[in-house]
């Protein structure tokens, strides 16, 4: 099943005084690239979060933002750094005496000092909040996967239509390439008659040999057989369950190689024009494949 690499999902879950929110954005990338933005104090959960993402996403850039709102009493607690406050007071008094300054040290001065009063750290909060966070993240990843699958279904339908058209053009190329020996022999005979104006008569066997050499150099039957095989493999990958992006990209490269060879071998203008049209369609498919996981 095809999956697009672009998607979006967001969700919040609450349990009593605790609320966890997860937002996920997925983009194209050659490899799995995870970018996390976590609320302060939850850095210890980063590896768990990345492992949970990697279990469900194979390729793409995944940007995850997780926020936590804790309305419990523990989350509202503050702690005082008394040692820092005393050291500040002693230093201020010494400076006052040294410079013979006037004025009193007030509470406002202490509150303006960074770190004297700050939110109390709860080292166990991350582990305690992890179950709710993991559940919310799991649901968001499922929603993200569903969106990627839906987009992948649309891309699959587009690939099938383009592949059917390429297959029909390949049949046209194959039909046009039949009877090359007769075509080259007649063409060679006509050119000789024009050049010699019927004065010189060449051995028909010699003409047949030259025509055979020209037909052999222009034979594209092997390329047609391989192109048909690539079409069958492409359809098989489209209908498979494994991530398909890299395989489809490789097959499109092989497609291009076969049609490039056909274009260099064939001497027929109609076939060359058909090959150019097919290569343009392959380029459109290649651009679409860049968005497949």
C-alpha positions in Angstrom: 0.0 0.0 0.0 1.3 3.4 -1.0 1.8 6.1 1.7 2.4 9.8 1.0 5.1 11.5 3.0 3.0 14.6 3.6 0.4 14.7 6.3 -0.8 16.6 9.5 -2.4 15.5 12.7 -3.1 17.1 16.1 -4.7 16.0 19.4 -5.1 16.8 23.1 -5.8 14.4 25.9 -6.6 15.1 29.5 -6.5 13.1 32.7 -7.7 15.0 35.7 -5.4 18.0 36.1 -3.0 16.9 33.4 -3.4 17.8 29.7 -1.1 16.6 26.9 -1.1 17.9 23.4 0.7 16.5 20.3 1.0 18.1 16.9 2.6 16.2 14.0 3.7 17.4 10.6 5.1 15.1 7.9 7.2 16.2 4.9 9.3 14.6 2.1 12.7 13.4 3.0 15.1 10.7 1.7 15.5 9.2 5.2 13.6 9.2 8.5 14.3 12.6 10.1 12.6 13.4 13.4 12.5 16.9 14.9 11.1 17.3 18.4 9.8 20.3 20.4 9.1 19.4 24.0 7.8 21.3 27.0 10.5 22.2 29.5 11.5 19.3 31.8 10.7 16.4 29.4 14.0 16.1 27.6 14.5 12.7 29.3 11.6 11.3 27.2 13.1 12.2 23.8 14.5 8.7 23.0 11.2 7.0 23.9 9.3 9.4 21.7 11.7 8.9 18.7 11.4 5.1 19.1 7.6 5.3 19.1 7.7 7.4 15.9 10.2 5.1 14.2 8.0 2.1 14.9 5.3 3.6 12.7 7.1 5.7 10.1 9.8 4.4 7.8 10.8 7.5 5.8 10.1 11.3 5.8 10.7 14.3 8.0 8.5 14.2 11.0 8.1 17.3 13.1 6.5 16.7 16.5 5.5 19.3 19.0 4.4 18.1 22.5 3.1 20.4 25.2 2.0 19.6 28.7 -0.4 21.6 31.0 -0.2 20.4 34.6 -2.8 22.1 36.9 -1.9 20.0 39.9 -0.5 21.6 43.2 2.9 20.1 42.6 3.2 21.8 39.3 2.3 25.2 41.0 4.9 24.8 43.7 7.9 27.2 44.0 11.2 26.8 45.8 13.5 29.5 47.2 17.3 29.6 46.9 18.0 30.9 50.4 21.8 30.6 50.0 21.8 32.8 46.9 19.6 35.4 48.7 21.9 35.5 51.7 25.0 35.8 49.5 23.3 38.7 47.6 22.4 40.5 50.9 25.9 40.1 52.2 27.5 41.4 49.0 25.0 44.3 48.9 25.8 45.3 52.5 29.5 45.1 51.9 29.2 47.3 48.8 27.1 49.7 50.8 29.7 50.0 53.5 32.6 50.2 51.1 31.1 53.0 49.1 29.3 54.6 52.0 25.9 54.4 50.3 22.5 55.0 51.8 19.3 53.1 51.3 17.8 49.9 52.5 17.7 46.5 50.8 14.1 45.5 50.0 12.2 42.3 49.0 11.8 43.8 45.5 15.6 43.7 45.1 15.7 40.0 46.0 12.7 39.2 43.7 14.5 40.8 40.8 17.5 38.5 41.3 17.3 35.6 38.8 17.0 32.2 40.4 16.1 33.3 44.0 12.5 32.1 43.5 11.7 29.6 40.7 9.3 26.8 39.9 10.1 23.7 41.8 11.5 20.9 39.6 9.8 17.5 39.8 12.2 14.9 38.5 9.5 12.3 38.5 7.0 14.3 36.5 8.2 13.2 33.1 7.9 9.5 34.0 4.5 10.0 35.6 3.2 11.9 32.6 4.7 9.5 30.0 1.7 7.1 29.8 -0.7 9.8 28.8 1.8 11.4 26.5 2.6 8.0 24.9 -1.1 7.3 24.3 -1.7 10.8 22.8 1.3 10.4 20.6 0.2 7.0 19.4 -3.3 8.3 18.4 -1.7 11.2 16.5 0.6 8.9 14.7 -2.3 6.7 13.7 -4.2 9.7 12.4 -1.1 10.8 10.6 -0.7 7.3 9.0 -4.4 7.4 7.9 -3.9 10.7 6.1 -0.8 9.4 4.5 -2.6 6.3 3.3 -5.5 8.3 1.8 -3.1 10.5 -0.1 -1.2 7.3 -1.2 -4.4 5.9 -2.6 -4.9 9.0 -4.8 -1.3 8.7 -6.0 -1.7 5.0 -6.7 -4.7 5.7 -9.0 -2.7 8.4 -10.8 0.2 6.0 -11.3 -2.1 3.3 -12.7 -3.6 5.6 -15.2 -0.2 6.8 -16.4 1.2 3.3 -16.4 -1.7 2.1 -18.6 -1.1 4.9 -21.0 2.7 4.1 -21.2 1.8 0.4 -21.8 -0.5 1.4 -24.7 2.3 3.5 -26.2 4.8 0.7 -25.8 2.4 -1.5 -27.9 2.4 1.3 -30.6 6.2 1.4 -30.6 6.4 -2.4 -30.8 4.0 -2.5 -33.7 5.9 0.3 -35.5 9.1 -1.7 -35.1 7.9 -4.8 -36.8 9.0 -5.5 -40.4 12.1 -3.4 -40.0 14.1 -5.6 -42.4 11.5 -5.0 -45.2 11.4 -1.3 -44.5 15.1 -0.8 -44.6 15.5 -3.0 -47.7 12.9 -1.0 -49.6 14.3 2.3 -48.4 17.8 1.3 -49.4 16.7 0.1 -52.8 14.9 3.3 -53.4 17.9 5.5 -52.4 20.2 3.4 -54.7 17.8 3.9 -57.6 17.7 7.6 -57.1 21.5 7.9 -56.8 22.3 5.7 -59.8 19.2 6.6 -61.8 18.9 3.0 -62.8 22.3 2.9 -64.6 23.8 0.5 -62.1 22.1 -2.7 -60.8 23.3 -4.0 -57.5 23.1 -7.6 -56.3 19.8 -8.1 -54.4 21.7 -10.3 -51.8 24.1 -7.4 -51.1 21.2 -5.1 -50.6 19.5 -7.6 -48.3 22.7 -7.9 -46.2 23.0 -4.2 -45.8 19.4 -3.9 -44.8 19.8 -6.7 -42.3 22.7 -4.9 -40.7 20.7 -1.7 -40.4 17.7 -3.5 -39.0 19.9 -5.2 -36.4 21.4 -1.9 -35.3 17.9 -0.5 -34.9 16.4 -3.5 -33.2 14.7 -2.5 -29.9 13.0 -5.8 -29.1 15.1 -6.4 -26.0 14.4 -2.9 -24.7 10.7 -3.5 -25.3 10.8 -6.8 -23.4 12.5 -5.2 -20.4 10.1 -2.2 -20.4 7.2 -4.7 -20.3 8.9 -6.4 -17.3 9.3 -3.0 -15.5 5.6 -2.3 -16.0 4.7 -5.6 -14.4 7.1 -5.0 -11.5 5.8 -1.4 -11.1 2.2 -2.8 -10.8 3.4 -5.4 -8.3 5.0 -2.8 -6.1 1.9 -0.6 -6.2 -0.2 -3.5 -4.9 2.3 -4.6 -2.2 2.2 -3.8 1.5 5.9 -2.7 1.9 7.1 0.9 1.6 7.3 1.5 -2.1 9.0 4.8 -2.7 12.6 3.6 -3.3 11.6 0.7 -5.4 9.4 2.8 -7.6 12.1 5.4 -8.0 14.5 2.7 -9.1 12.1 1.2 -11.6 11.5 4.7 -13.1 15.2 5.0 -13.6 15.2 1.7 -15.5 12.2 2.8 -17.5 14.1 5.9 -18.6 17.2 3.9 -19.5 15.2 1.6 -21.8 13.4 4.4 -23.6 16.6 6.4 -24.0 18.1 3.3 -25.7 15.1 2.9 -27.9 15.3 6.6 -28.9 19.0 6.3 -29.8 18.4 3.1 -31.9 15.2 3.9 -33.8 15.3 5.8 -37.1 11.6 6.3 -37.3 10.3 9.8 -36.6 6.9 8.6 -35.4 8.5 6.2 -32.9 10.9 8.9 -31.7 8.0 11.3 -31.1 6.2 8.6 -29.1 9.3 7.9 -27.0 9.6 11.6 -26.2 6.0 11.7 -25.0 6.5 8.6 -22.8 9.6 10.1 -21.3 7.7 13.3 -20.4 5.1 11.1 -18.6 7.8 9.2 -16.8 9.2 12.5 -15.5 5.8 13.4 -14.1 5.7 10.0 -12.4 9.2 10.6 -11.0 8.1 13.8 -9.4 5.1 12.1 -7.8 7.3 9.2 -6.5 9.4 11.7 -4.5 6.4 12.0 -2.2 6.0 8.2 -1.6 7.3 6.6 1.6 
